[in-house]
Amino acid sequence: MTGMPTSSRLTAFMPPHVLERVASHGNARLKQCARNTLQADAQFRLRNASRPSARPADSPRPGQVARYIYTANRQQTLPGSLVREEGAPDSGDVAVDEAYQWLGATYRFYWEVFERHSIDDEGMALIGTVHYGEDYDNAFWNGAQMVFGDGDGELFNRFTAALEVVAHELTHGVIEREAGLIYADQSGALNESLADVFGVMVKQHHFEQTVDEADWLIGEGLLTERVNGRALRSMAHPGTAYDDPVLGKDPQPGHMDDFVQTASDNGGVHINSGIPNRAFYLAATRLGGFAWEAAGPVWLDALIDARLARDADFATFARLTIDRATARFGGGSEAERAVTQAWADVGVLP
Amino acid sequence: MSRADCPRLTLGSVVAIAREGGFAAMPGLSRPRRFACRDLTEGQRARLQALIDEIESLGSPGSPGGNDRMVFRITLEDTGETPSWERLVDESLTPKSLNRLWKSGPAALGD
């Protein structure tokens, strides 16, 4: 981890991204040690993820979503108890029904815009657990499913309240399967940014908003009235989403000049994501119309491009988007110019 | 790691606990706490030592994987502010006593 002390007493917890780098760049002995540890780590993850035999059925055909919503009943056991599955009527539980509705909207976006059949493009069942933990202020993707807390009620509302939050978590699954971007430093911030980019596009697609009509906010509605803030992140103006006595000030930069060096949060993956977030916003607004018509496909093309390395930095991804804009819309096209200018405006490319 | 290898708290030790990450990774949610052993009673120090031992006994279980998970960072400073021992513990593997200590401060250590 960035900034992690190197004393031998400090190394018992070795994050996977560090091991992966050692496995690819270390000397022969270190490479073998790292590979062995990664193998053990993978076995650990398999034990903790849902076993394939325990997973509910995937979608039977392209274009049809397969949703399963569980409740953890304020415990932290996954997936919990099944409450609503595909085709079942409203449960009467707001969080369950929001998760069901927003997972459907996210599936529909990926299918209608990109003809992508769920997370793995092979119809993977969408599993969501709500009411996770007590007063739990978080939502996450655990490698097998999405998980949503109810919020503490003081600072946060339930995390299913915002469509883009649900879409963000589902998109982590897409990123994991397509690019496997290492969750640390710039590749980690890129991972977070891509989850925000597609999360916000799902929201705009569902509410049929043009780039000028959209608010470009992530987590709008999650903060209670007690908090001085509009959302958790602003893609249009990173660093302006909130400024609150309890939660602090939004630390996101919107330009490489303000890139934050930190060991915390895997190297600031939720902070520096503001830079590529703003690049997407700039490209999309320059192109106008709906974000998923030009900028969106370019970003997805880059995400699924085999040349995107797991430890890609911002500049690598930026060059890939320009390359894919050229391939899709032609050299010298408006799309290519808009994408190129966007990355220059945030200081990622000259 | 044997018990003998576990860090032992002294009167000069400072234990720092902070939470990181999560979808809502906001500065105010980190709520860093510092526990100076000099300011704790003998009983409180013993309970803090037991927590350090418990964290150490977790070994290196690896990461549960996924994204937007929250992590606790526990740091021991013996002299100055340079960490002599540090662990990252995924929220799903966190001992309840650590969570209580982070939420409630020294009161969670009893008298």
Interface residues (C-beta under 8 A of the other chain):
Chain A: M1 M4 P5 S7 R9 L10 A12 F13 M14 P15 P16 T37 A40 D41 F44 R45 N48 A49 Q76 D137 N138 A139 F140 W141 N142 G143 F156 F159 V165 H168 E169 H172 E176 Y183 N191 E192 A195 G219 L222 L232 Y242 D244 V246 L247 G248 K249 D250 P251 S264 D265 N266 V269 H270 I271
Chain B: M1 P7 A18 E20 G21 G22 F23 A24 A25 M26 P27 G28 L29 S30 E56 G59 S60 P61 G62 S63 P64 G65 G66 N67 D68 R69 M70 R73 T82 P83 S84 W85 E86 R87 L88 V89 S92
